[in-house]
Amino acid sequence: MVPRSLATRLFVDTPLASGMEIALGESHSHQLRNVLRLAEGDLIALFNGRDGEWSARLAALAKRSVTIIIGERLRPQPTEPDVWLLFAPIKGPRIDWLVEKAAELGATEIRPVLTRRTVVSRVNRERLQAHAVEAAEQCERLTAPAVRNLESLETVVGAWPKERHLYVAAERRGAVPMAEAIRADGAPAAILIGPEGGFDPAELDHLAQTGFASLVDLGPRILRADTAAVAAMALWQALAQPPLAGRSGHAHIA
């Protein structure tokens, strides 16, 4: 676990190695100076999804830029279980919350999908990506999930990688319980959550015939879309992925 003195973690899109000096821009400077109230000489942790996690010292902290010197590596880069979350966009701040929780629960990609009954037809991908990165920084992940552009379900299914199994949350369809359907074999997976009005029956028929999708049941109640996404992600994480190396397997409550 990262020492308390390095509790501030930043995701950066640059290589990381001991002794490197890197420059970050105005948004990071604002966060470190004005939000977190850090100063020159303070230590933080950096990760980029490739090189593990590193300690770093704030060498210069100006209004529009920050210079950071990389210290020692704190954790090596682990191999994370590969699971995508696909979902029909929902209204208001609930979509931000959904993306945040998907990042905390280990989604490697987050993909909004336009179904026949989807009400929300536009998403702000940049805002959702920022929420995903912030969640990764706070939950001690060493990767940040990529948020993809909105695509139609037809387009997504047509280009689907056949080696990735898709679990489709299908209420009122007599589907198999998800806990029974999950394959604990380490293979790449994905979870698809439909819109608030449910999938069109023709969509479920088509998905069931693809050969790579399983229609699954999340329990006896009809869940809101954001609740269903969190329930499915948590269930998959508990049953399908092995414990991360060096961790007890117990959740850390922030």
Buried (B, 14 or more C-beta within 10 A) or exposed (E): EBEEEBBBBBBBEBEBEEEBEBEBEEEBBBBBBEEEEBEEEBBBBBBBBEBBBBBBBBBEBEEEEBBBBBBEBBBEBBEBBBBBBBBBBBEEEBBBBBBBBBBBBBBBBBBBBBBBBBEBEEBEBEEBBBBBBBBBBBBBBBBBBBBBEBBEBBEBBEEBEEEBBBBBBBBEBEBBEBBEBBEEEEEEBBBBBBBBEBBBEEBBEBBBEEEBBBBBBBEEEEBEBBBBBBBBBBBBBEBBBEEBEEEEEEEEEE
